[in-house]
Amino acid sequence: MKFSQFLIRRLLYSILVLLGLSILIFTIARILPGDPARLALGPFAPEEQVEHLRHKMGMDKPLPLQYWNYIRGLFYGDLGLSFVTRRNVALDITHYLPATVELITMAIFWVFVIGVPLGVLSARYKDGWLDNTSRVIAFVGVSVPPFVVGLIGQLVFSYVLGILPTTGRLALLTPTPPTITGLLLLDSLIAGNFGTFGDALKHILLPSFAVAMTGIGQITRITRAGMIDVLNKDYIEAARAFGIPDCYVTFKYVLKPSFIAPMTILGLSFASQLGNAFLVETVFAWPGIAKYGIRAILRKDFNAIMGVVLIIGLAFVMVNFIVDVLAGYIDPRIRIQEETIEE
Amino acid sequence: MKRFSILLVTLLVLLAGFGCVGQAAEQNILVMSVNQEFGTIDPARGSDYTELLAMYNIYSTLVFPDSAGVSQPKLAESWTASPDGLTYTFKLKKGVKFHDGSELTAEDVKFSMDRMLALRDGYSWLWSKIIKETTVEDSYTVTFHLSKPFGPFVSTLPLFSIVNKDTILAHKEPGEFGEFGDYGSHWLSVTETEDAGSGPYKLKAHDRGHKIVFERFPNYFEGWPHGDKSVDEVHIVLLHENATVKMMLRKGELSLVDHYRTYEDYQEMDSYPNAKAIAFDSSYIVAAKINTKIAPTDDIHIRRMLAWAFDYKMVTDVIRKGSPQARGVIASTIPGHNPRVFQYHYDLDKAREEMMLSKYYPNIPDVVITYPSGTEDRRKMALLLQESLTKIGVNLVIREEEWGRITELVTTVETTPNICITSQTPTYPDPDALLYAMYHSDAAGTWMSSEWLQNPIIDQLIDQERVTVDKEERMHIMNIIQQIIIEDCPDIFIDNMVVHNAMQNYVMGLTWRPIMSAWYYFHDLWFEK
């Protein structure tokens, strides 16, 4: 299949998926218990004031019409008003999303630089002390909840050793760089403010590592398993027999073909953490979209729930697409196989 | 390996060298924790505890309650009420400045009330059926014309903040309010560094979901009696996790901890060498609200049985140690509390006697009790009551529910559980705030009124006290209401919550005021370092 055809097909599938997701979440959000207008105004507000807010938020219209108005608004970037903040959910999302994106990007970085090499070394020195140690690290990473890792990290590095901050994205008196992307690390570099960059880096270390622990455990084991499988192939033995350096064999001929599964996991992990990182965000007072989403559910803030779920859905769709493209790039057999089937 | 070493060294240099920022000149910076986000800082829209906290510090009000809940002049120099209670005229202090330097006048007061009523949000319901018109007599005199007498009117005014008319209109956007556009509501919902207030603090920064920062307004009209010791900046940080809060207080990163942590947390924080915990007798009452319209709690004898069967001492001595048992629906810190109303105590014999008088005896149907999920102390209270009732052969079914679910259940009589354990505090420092919201038939259908009392005598008495202007006469009527409530027993009044705060030893001046968040008035505070 040509790449353009692949792109169009994936785009159409994505739209269908997001449409289905929007209908599902729209319905579920409205059958959750609680009256959001009453929750927003409190118990003392008279019924007519509650009715007024319901009317203002369009809740008195038939459900299909509410849904249609919502979808129409999406095309103008209007995600509706939040019951809690009384402002457009799109504005709220542009504020909260970058914080979580930055956090999980950093977490994926840790997973990549720690998990993958650990998996490679475990496969290379299979059943040795390094393999056994990485096995323990992996099990701990998968078993211990991220927020527990976060709390222990705070206790050790922040309280006992005092070398890392406890909470937040920046120290109290650190000036916030001009907002360009909302990613503090990037924005501070763009502004040439290296002091703020260093402070932001210090603040993101602990929470990103807490989020990364589970992924490190998973990627280590998956990389190891994939590599052991490839190491037993004839062409590897042939490569070694031809005198190709061990390092080259390991990274080009072994790791590359076995990296499809870890890459897929990394991609899915990125998208899922947009919603799942809320406990770590809570522990570290990280103003991210995961925490915003939980607050929206608890306060039955319809539009905010829809906005967050659609963003996470979009992230999954995009990540899946990128992973598929990268898979074809890393393993040409996938591209050739697809082209052969098409013919 | 070489590349990795270079990367590691670079990282360490960045961390060590470039992380050292923000070493500002010596300032008194108060860092406070809260467990709830600031939804809005628009004083015409806010209604929860963090929004009120912002309101009281950024904006000013005509009156403000003291520790006893009595409204004291603030922006108002004085006020008078007409004998028929239909007009209230306020004389404003001269020379009060907004944060932009302009003077606060009667025009701003009128504009603020008109804006509040037009937006129909926040606490506008307090005045929407009461205020007919607001008029400006002169630059410093404003009159509220009421459509009917409203006894607690002045007590409600701490919830009415004055905004800068010129600033609001300078930021207005197209909207439904004619020449006033949207009344600046969009601007106030998005601004992160500006406000329209005259309060002791200005908005400096608002990082939503993380923190809000106030900075001292040097020209605040009440001055700064503590001089250089006053708080220069307030950083209010959103922290849900109690372990994190304790750690930060111990490290000195937090100056003041909010009142939503557990009793054990405050005990622990009090033991830190650098910190202390203080307690206030609050205006919060914890009550088990009884549905008086469904079986078996529609029978007064069953309700009295429940009141006699509750072990209050276990609550005041163990579960919520230090909180005194509640005496009636009005806390002792609110003017109008009747200290002579009858107070139940734990007595299973009396509970049994009441049970035997019930029309349902000997086959008492199951009683269903619910409480909001995540409230450990209320779960324990439910278990306490269950244990007691088991001893006299009554089955109590415990159901933990999400708060949203509870607010939905209580909208009809049939779905409201027999008992619901909640806490309540008056919106304004007057018994009317609770009596009306809990017991008047017009207020039925909310979690505050899950008793479904619908007693015409109570309705009549409440209506009467609301239109009575004479203070003593009002108090007399409200005393009678409190006594009737005790006799009818629509609630088990459990305890008068003690509110705790923890803070660094050098933080001084936190002063209790009996309405939500009014004690977080940072102008009171100073540092003794």
Interface residues (C-beta under 8 A of the other chain):
Chain A: L32 P33 G34 D35 R38 L39 L41 G42 P43 F44 A45 P46 E47 Q49 H52 L53 V84 T85 R86 R87 L91 D92 H95 Y96 A99 L151 Q154 L155 S158 Y159 G162 T166 T167 G168 R169 A171 L172 L173 T174 P175 T176 F194 G195 T196 F197 G198 D199 L201 K202 T282 V283 F284 A285 W286 P287 G288 K291 Y292 R295 L298 R299 K300
Chain B: L11 L14 L15 G17 F18 G19 C20 V21 G22 Q23 A24 I29 V31 E37 G39 T40 D42 R45 S47 D48 R120 D121 G122 S124 W125 S128 K129 S185 H186 S189 V190 A205 D207 R208 G209 H210 K211 H235 V237 L238 L239 H240 E241 A243 T244 M247 M248 R250 K251 E253 E402 W403 G404 R405 T407 E408 L409 T411 T427 A433 A437 A443 G445 T446 W447 M448 S449
